[in-house]
Amino acid sequence: MKLKYQLNAAFTTLLLVIMAVTGFVIYSLILDMLVEDEQRQLKQKGEILVNILNQQYDRQNVQAFSDFLETQDLQLFLYDREYNRVLYTSLPRQAAQGFVKSNDIADAKETLWTYNNNKYVTSRILFYPRESGMELIMLTPMTDLQAVQQSFVQRLLIVFLVGGVLAIVLSYYLTNKLVTPLTQLRMELKKIEKRQFDAIQPIQATGEIKDLEKSVHDMADALHKYMTSQQAFFQNASHELKTPLMSIQGYAEGIRDHIFDEAETEKGLDVMVTEVKRLKKIINEMILLAKLDSEPSFYEPTRVDVKQLLEQAIDRTKPIAHEKGIELHLNADTDINIYVDEEKFLRALLNLMTNCIRHGAGHVHMTVKKALDHTEIVIEDDGDGIPENIVHQIFQRFVKGKSGETGLGLSIARAIIEQSGGRITAGQSEFGGAKFTVLISLRTEKQEKKHR
């Protein structure tokens, strides 16, 4: 069953239940209200009659009372409580006897009398002075009140019916208005499923559905970018792997066919060994990137002192820096801790430092600052800087400068830093070369407490 039919069915069921309960409550209360109102009217009439009788007739002259009451066309009893007898009734003799047999006339608390399977509303009014024991009991049949009740309920049912129809029509309209954006959103998701990213269109919606639509479009954009980057990655990877393989294949075939002399054969073997090492490095870095993307357990964070980590990185890169004549400068305070995987974050720092050493002219600077909500690590050199045409793609896989190696080092650094809950940006340094800024949020300290 479609969602709009489910919503309409649920609303209609709820409406019917509410109307049934409301109708039952009103049906029960209306009769009580009618009985109370009828008792009040009977009491008012009775008090008027009692005042007239008190003023114009002698209480001892029961016949005069009877003659006056006969002219009122009312159902009543004139009752003497002192002697427990009916002095007069306007009802037929048989009916009066039936009331006396079926009800306790002396019980003043009994407000409803029964006779011949019918109920009657009663109201008792005392004569003054009360010591006389005279009281007027007035009656009205419940059938009259029930007729009023039935008439009211019939009108109420008509109101409920008209209101219910209008509510259901309004519910159908509002449900369609609610479900239509969801249907359109489903069609947009179908386009994403078919990878028709250029055909995705915004939909008219409000509230949470609009937020959902925005999330779907963001997801589609991210998926499109991911698929594009994956395609570029495979294309670049095939190119990077194809070049050394062709060199290896060419020299291997030449050596097999004895085309080269001894010197060229020796040179070919050296080239083959170099290319195999390069292939091995590319493959290892690709495996590392894949693990960082797909295996969360591969990343094991602990509390690490940033200054000590950078000192380790300096110790490992000193031979390369010394060979190129690069001086390494570190400016960092002690007791600045971050929550990262020490081994992998060190790998990220080494990749950044190696890149700066490779392109630097004479100096590489490392600075660590601690702000209110993050730790900032800046690594920069005084070389030629990052070319403008690749500065925005520098962290993508296989994107590299003129003297780059595999084009995966900065991609690995970014993946590790993002796994650490941080982010990295690239730009131009005030020293003239490249500048890499790493921001690690201090909120990751909460992860440490949760981890423990």
C-alpha positions as CSV (number, residue, x, y, z in Angstrom):
1,M,0.0,0.0,0.0
2,K,1.3,3.4,-0.9
3,L,2.2,5.9,1.8
4,K,-0.5,8.4,1.0
5,Y,-3.2,5.6,1.3
6,Q,-1.6,4.5,4.6
7,L,-1.7,8.0,5.9
8,N,-5.3,8.5,4.8
9,A,-6.4,5.2,6.3
10,A,-4.7,6.0,9.6
11,F,-6.2,9.5,9.7
12,T,-9.7,8.2,8.8
13,T,-9.5,5.5,11.5
14,L,-8.3,8.0,14.1
15,L,-11.1,10.4,13.1
16,L,-13.7,7.6,13.4
17,V,-12.5,6.6,16.8
18,I,-12.5,10.2,18.1
19,M,-16.0,10.8,16.6
20,A,-17.3,7.5,18.2
21,V,-15.9,8.3,21.6
22,T,-17.1,11.9,21.4
23,G,-20.5,10.9,20.3
24,F,-20.8,8.3,23.1
25,V,-19.8,10.8,25.7
26,I,-22.1,13.5,24.4
27,Y,-25.0,11.0,24.1
28,S,-24.5,10.0,27.8
29,L,-24.1,13.6,29.0
30,I,-27.0,15.1,27.1
31,L,-29.6,12.9,28.8
32,D,-28.2,13.8,32.3
33,M,-28.3,17.5,31.3
34,L,-31.9,17.2,30.1
35,V,-32.9,15.4,33.3
36,E,-31.3,18.1,35.4
37,D,-32.9,20.8,33.3
38,E,-36.3,19.1,33.5
39,Q,-36.1,18.8,37.3
40,R,-35.2,22.5,37.6
41,Q,-38.3,23.4,35.4
42,L,-40.6,21.1,37.4
43,K,-39.3,22.6,40.6
44,Q,-40.0,26.2,39.4
45,K,-43.5,25.2,38.4
46,G,-44.0,23.4,41.6
47,E,-42.9,26.3,43.8
48,I,-45.3,28.6,41.9
49,L,-48.2,26.2,42.6
50,V,-47.2,25.8,46.2
51,N,-47.1,29.6,46.7
52,I,-50.5,29.9,45.1
53,L,-52.0,27.1,47.3
54,N,-50.4,28.5,50.4
55,Q,-51.9,32.0,49.8
56,Q,-55.3,31.2,48.4
57,Y,-56.4,27.8,49.9
58,D,-56.7,26.4,53.4
59,R,-54.5,23.4,53.9
60,Q,-57.3,21.5,55.6
61,N,-59.5,21.9,52.6
62,V,-58.0,19.1,50.4
63,Q,-61.0,19.2,48.0
64,A,-60.2,22.9,47.2
65,F,-56.6,21.9,46.5
66,S,-57.8,19.1,44.3
67,D,-60.1,21.3,42.3
68,F,-57.4,23.8,41.7
69,L,-54.7,21.2,40.7
70,E,-57.1,19.6,38.2
71,T,-57.2,22.8,36.2
72,Q,-53.3,22.8,35.7
73,D,-53.1,19.8,33.4
74,L,-50.0,18.5,35.2
75,Q,-48.8,15.0,36.2
76,L,-48.5,15.3,40.0
77,F,-49.1,13.9,43.4
78,L,-50.2,15.7,46.5
79,Y,-48.5,13.7,49.3
80,D,-48.8,13.8,53.1
81,R,-45.5,12.6,54.5
82,E,-46.8,12.6,58.1
83,Y,-49.4,10.0,57.3
84,N,-47.6,8.5,54.3
85,R,-50.6,8.8,52.0
86,V,-51.5,10.3,48.7
87,L,-54.1,13.0,49.1
88,Y,-54.5,13.8,45.4
89,T,-53.1,12.8,42.0
90,S,-53.8,14.1,38.6
91,L,-53.0,10.7,37.1
92,P,-55.6,8.0,36.3
93,R,-56.4,5.8,39.3
94,Q,-54.7,2.7,37.8
95,A,-51.6,4.6,36.9
96,A,-51.4,6.2,40.3
97,Q,-51.7,2.8,42.0
98,G,-49.0,1.5,39.7
99,F,-46.6,4.3,40.7
100,V,-47.3,3.7,44.4
101,K,-46.6,-0.1,44.0
102,S,-43.4,0.3,41.8
103,N,-41.8,3.2,43.8
104,D,-41.1,4.2,47.3
105,I,-43.0,7.5,47.5
106,A,-41.6,8.2,50.9
107,D,-38.0,8.1,49.7
108,A,-37.2,11.8,48.9
109,K,-33.8,10.8,47.4
110,E,-35.4,8.8,44.6
111,T,-35.5,11.3,41.6
112,L,-36.4,8.8,38.9
113,W,-39.6,6.7,39.1
114,T,-40.5,3.7,37.0
115,Y,-43.9,2.5,35.9
116,N,-44.9,0.1,33.1
117,N,-41.2,-0.1,31.9
118,N,-41.0,3.6,31.5
119,K,-39.1,6.1,33.6
120,Y,-40.3,9.5,35.0
121,V,-38.4,12.5,36.2
122,T,-39.7,13.7,39.6
123,S,-39.3,16.9,41.6
124,R,-40.6,17.4,45.2
125,I,-41.6,20.7,46.6
126,L,-42.5,21.1,50.3
127,F,-45.3,23.3,51.6
128,Y,-44.6,25.9,54.3
129,P,-44.4,25.4,57.2
130,R,-42.4,22.2,56.7
131,E,-44.0,20.7,59.8
132,S,-47.3,20.3,57.9
133,G,-45.7,17.3,56.1
134,M,-47.4,18.3,52.8
135,E,-45.4,18.0,49.6
136,L,-46.1,18.3,45.9
137,I,-44.5,15.7,43.7
138,M,-44.4,16.5,40.0
139,L,-43.5,14.1,37.2
140,T,-42.6,14.1,33.5
141,P,-42.0,11.1,31.3
142,M,-38.4,10.3,30.2
143,T,-39.7,9.5,26.7
144,D,-40.1,13.3,26.1
145,L,-36.5,13.9,27.1
146,Q,-35.3,10.9,25.1
147,A,-37.0,12.3,22.0
148,V,-35.1,15.5,22.5
149,Q,-32.0,13.5,23.0
150,Q,-32.5,11.5,19.8
151,S,-33.2,14.7,17.9
152,F,-30.0,16.2,19.2
153,V,-28.0,13.1,18.4
154,Q,-29.4,13.0,14.8
155,R,-28.2,16.6,14.3
156,L,-24.9,15.8,15.9
157,L,-24.5,12.8,13.5
158,I,-25.2,15.1,10.5
159,V,-22.5,17.5,11.8
160,F,-20.1,14.7,12.4
161,L,-20.8,13.3,8.9
162,V,-20.3,16.6,7.1
163,G,-17.3,17.4,9.2
164,G,-15.8,14.0,8.7
165,V,-16.2,14.2,4.9
166,L,-14.5,17.6,4.9
167,A,-11.8,16.4,7.2
168,I,-11.1,13.4,5.0
169,V,-11.0,15.6,1.8
170,L,-8.7,18.0,3.6
171,S,-6.6,15.0,4.8
172,Y,-6.3,13.7,1.2
173,Y,-5.2,17.1,-0.1
174,L,-2.6,17.6,2.7
175,T,-1.4,14.0,2.4
176,N,-0.9,14.5,-1.4
177,K,0.9,17.7,-0.7
178,L,3.1,15.9,1.8
179,V,3.7,12.7,-0.2
180,T,4.3,14.4,-3.6
181,P,7.7,15.8,-2.7
182,L,8.6,12.3,-1.4
183,T,7.6,10.7,-4.7
184,Q,9.6,13.3,-6.6
185,L,12.5,12.7,-4.2
186,R,12.3,8.9,-5.0
187,M,12.5,9.7,-8.7
188,E,15.6,11.8,-8.0
189,L,17.1,8.9,-6.1
190,K,16.4,6.7,-9.1
191,K,18.5,9.1,-11.2
192,I,21.3,8.7,-8.7
193,E,20.9,5.0,-8.9
194,K,21.3,5.2,-12.6
195,R,24.2,7.6,-12.2
196,Q,22.3,10.4,-14.1
197,F,23.9,13.1,-11.9
198,D,23.4,15.9,-14.5
199,A,19.6,15.2,-14.7
200,I,19.0,15.7,-10.9
201,Q,16.6,18.6,-10.3
202,P,15.6,20.4,-7.0
203,I,12.0,19.7,-5.7
204,Q,9.5,22.0,-4.1
205,A,9.3,21.1,-0.4
206,T,9.4,22.5,3.1
207,G,10.5,21.5,6.6
208,E,12.2,18.1,7.2
209,I,11.5,17.0,3.6
210,K,13.5,20.0,2.3
211,D,16.3,19.1,4.6
212,L,16.2,15.5,3.3
213,E,16.2,16.8,-0.3
214,K,19.3,18.9,0.5
215,S,21.0,15.9,2.1
216,V,20.2,13.8,-1.0
217,H,21.6,16.4,-3.3
218,D,24.7,16.7,-1.1
219,M,25.1,12.9,-1.2
220,A,24.7,12.9,-5.0
221,D,27.3,15.6,-5.3
222,A,29.7,13.8,-3.0
223,L,29.0,10.5,-4.9
224,H,29.5,12.2,-8.2
225,K,32.8,13.7,-7.1
226,Y,33.9,10.3,-5.6
227,M,33.1,8.4,-8.8
228,T,34.9,11.1,-10.8
229,S,37.9,10.9,-8.6
230,Q,37.8,7.1,-8.7
231,Q,37.8,7.2,-12.5
232,A,40.6,9.6,-12.5
233,F,42.4,7.5,-9.9
234,F,42.2,4.3,-12.0
235,Q,43.2,6.2,-15.1
236,N,46.2,7.7,-13.3
237,A,47.0,4.5,-11.6
238,S,47.0,2.6,-14.9
239,H,49.3,5.2,-16.4
240,E,51.7,5.2,-13.4
241,L,51.8,1.4,-13.4
242,K,52.0,1.1,-17.2
243,T,55.2,3.2,-17.6
244,P,57.5,1.2,-15.3
245,L,56.0,-2.1,-16.6
246,M,56.7,-1.1,-20.2
247,S,60.3,-0.3,-19.2
248,I,60.7,-3.6,-17.4
249,Q,59.1,-5.5,-20.3
250,G,61.3,-3.7,-22.9
251,Y,64.6,-4.5,-21.1
252,A,63.5,-8.0,-20.2
253,E,62.7,-8.8,-23.8
254,G,65.9,-7.2,-25.0
255,I,68.0,-9.3,-22.5
256,R,66.1,-12.4,-23.4
257,D,66.7,-11.9,-27.1
258,H,70.4,-10.9,-26.5
259,I,69.9,-7.6,-28.2
260,F,72.0,-5.7,-25.6
261,D,75.7,-6.0,-25.0
262,E,77.1,-6.6,-21.6
263,A,77.1,-2.9,-20.5
264,E,73.6,-2.3,-21.7
265,T,72.4,-5.5,-20.1
266,E,73.8,-4.3,-16.8
267,K,72.2,-1.0,-17.2
268,G,68.9,-2.7,-18.1
269,L,69.0,-4.8,-15.0
270,D,69.5,-1.7,-12.8
271,V,66.6,0.0,-14.5
272,M,64.4,-3.0,-14.0
273,V,65.3,-3.1,-10.3
274,T,64.6,0.6,-9.9
275,E,61.3,0.3,-11.7
276,V,60.3,-2.7,-9.6
277,K,61.1,-0.7,-6.4
278,R,59.0,2.1,-7.7
279,L,56.1,-0.2,-8.5
280,K,56.4,-1.8,-5.1
281,K,56.2,1.7,-3.5
282,I,53.2,2.7,-5.5
283,I,51.4,-0.5,-4.7
284,N,52.2,-0.3,-1.0
285,E,50.9,3.3,-0.9
286,M,47.7,2.4,-2.8
287,I,47.1,-0.5,-0.3
288,L,47.6,2.0,2.6
289,L,45.1,4.4,1.0
290,A,42.6,1.6,0.6
291,K,43.0,0.6,4.2
292,L,42.6,4.1,5.5
293,D,39.4,4.5,3.5
294,S,37.8,1.1,4.2
295,E,39.1,-0.2,7.6
296,P,38.3,2.0,10.6
297,S,40.0,-0.5,12.9
298,F,43.2,0.0,11.0
299,Y,43.4,3.4,12.7
300,E,44.3,3.2,16.5
301,P,44.4,6.6,18.1
302,T,46.3,7.4,21.3
303,R,47.4,10.6,23.1
304,V,50.5,12.0,21.5
305,D,52.9,14.9,22.2
306,V,53.1,17.0,19.0
307,K,56.6,18.3,19.7
308,Q,58.0,14.9,20.3
309,L,56.3,13.6,17.1
310,L,57.8,16.4,15.0
311,E,61.3,15.7,16.6
312,Q,61.0,12.1,15.5
313,A,60.1,13.3,12.0
314,I,63.1,15.6,11.9
315,D,65.4,12.7,13.0
316,R,64.1,10.6,10.1
317,T,64.4,13.3,7.5
318,K,67.8,14.7,8.5
319,P,69.8,12.5,6.0
320,I,67.6,13.7,3.1
321,A,67.7,17.3,4.3
322,H,71.5,17.2,4.8
323,E,72.0,15.7,1.3
324,K,70.0,18.6,-0.2
325,G,71.5,21.2,2.1
326,I,68.2,22.0,3.8
327,E,68.0,23.3,7.4
328,L,65.1,22.2,9.5
329,H,63.6,24.6,12.0
330,L,61.1,23.6,14.8
331,N,59.1,26.1,16.9
332,A,56.7,24.2,19.2
333,D,55.8,24.4,22.9
334,T,55.8,21.4,25.1
335,D,52.7,19.7,26.5
336,I,50.6,20.2,23.4
337,N,48.9,16.8,23.0
338,I,46.6,15.5,20.3
339,Y,44.6,12.3,20.0
340,V,45.9,10.4,16.8
341,D,47.4,7.2,15.6
342,E,51.0,7.9,16.4
343,E,52.6,5.8,13.6
344,K,50.3,6.9,10.9
345,F,50.2,10.6,11.9
346,L,54.0,10.4,11.9
347,R,53.8,9.0,8.3
348,A,51.6,12.0,7.3
349,L,54.1,14.5,8.8
350,L,57.0,12.7,7.1
351,N,55.2,13.0,3.7
352,L,54.7,16.7,4.2
353,M,58.2,17.3,5.4
354,T,59.7,15.2,2.6
355,N,57.7,17.2,0.0
356,C,59.0,20.5,1.5
357,I,62.6,19.2,1.6
358,R,62.4,18.1,-2.0
359,H,61.1,21.5,-3.2
360,G,62.8,23.8,-0.7
361,A,65.7,26.1,-1.4
362,G,67.4,26.1,2.0
363,H,65.0,26.0,4.8
364,V,61.9,24.1,6.1
365,H,60.0,25.6,9.0
366,M,57.7,23.7,11.4
367,T,55.4,25.6,13.8
368,V,52.9,24.3,16.4
369,K,50.2,26.6,17.9
370,K,47.4,25.7,20.3
371,A,44.1,27.6,20.0
372,L,40.9,27.3,22.0
373,D,39.4,24.5,20.0
374,H,42.2,23.1,17.9
375,T,45.9,22.5,17.4
376,E,47.6,24.1,14.4
377,I,50.6,22.5,12.7
378,V,52.3,24.5,9.9
379,I,55.0,23.0,7.7
380,E,56.4,25.4,5.0
381,D,59.5,25.8,2.8
382,D,61.3,28.5,0.8
383,G,61.2,26.9,-2.6
384,D,59.2,27.8,-5.7
385,G,55.8,26.9,-4.2
386,I,52.9,25.0,-5.6
387,P,51.9,25.8,-9.2
388,E,48.6,27.6,-9.4
389,N,47.1,25.1,-11.8
390,I,47.4,22.2,-9.3
391,V,47.1,23.9,-5.9
392,H,43.4,22.9,-5.6
393,Q,44.1,19.3,-6.6
394,I,47.4,18.8,-4.8
395,F,45.9,16.3,-2.4
396,Q,44.3,14.2,-5.1
397,R,45.8,10.9,-6.0
398,F,48.6,10.9,-8.6
399,V,48.6,14.7,-8.8
400,K,52.2,15.8,-8.5
401,G,54.6,18.6,-9.5
402,K,57.6,18.4,-11.7
403,S,59.9,16.5,-9.3
404,G,57.2,14.5,-7.7
405,E,57.5,10.7,-7.2
406,T,54.4,8.7,-7.0
407,G,51.8,11.4,-6.5
408,L,50.3,9.6,-3.5
409,G,52.3,11.0,-0.6
410,L,50.0,14.1,-0.1
411,S,46.9,12.0,-0.6
412,I,48.0,9.6,2.1
413,A,48.8,12.6,4.4
414,R,45.3,14.0,3.8
415,A,43.6,10.6,4.4
416,I,45.5,10.1,7.7
417,I,44.8,13.7,8.9
418,E,41.1,13.4,8.1
419,Q,41.0,10.0,9.9
420,S,42.4,12.0,12.9
421,G,39.4,14.3,12.9
422,G,41.4,17.1,11.3
423,R,41.8,18.9,8.0
424,I,44.7,20.1,5.9
425,T,45.0,23.0,3.4
426,A,47.8,24.0,1.0
427,G,48.9,27.5,0.0
428,Q,51.8,29.8,-0.5
429,S,54.3,30.5,2.3
430,E,55.6,33.9,3.4
431,F,59.0,32.3,2.7
432,G,58.1,31.9,-0.9
433,G,57.4,28.2,-1.1
434,A,54.6,25.8,-0.2
435,K,52.7,26.0,3.1
436,F,50.8,23.1,4.6
437,T,48.4,23.9,7.5
438,V,47.1,21.0,9.6
439,L,44.2,21.7,12.1
440,I,43.4,19.0,14.6
441,S,40.3,19.6,16.7
442,L,40.6,19.4,20.5
443,R,37.2,17.8,20.5
444,T,39.0,14.5,19.7
445,E,40.0,14.4,23.4
446,K,36.5,13.4,24.1
447,Q,37.1,10.4,21.9
448,E,40.0,9.4,24.1
449,K,37.8,9.4,27.2
450,K,35.2,7.3,25.4
451,H,37.8,5.0,24.1
452,R,39.1,4.4,27.6
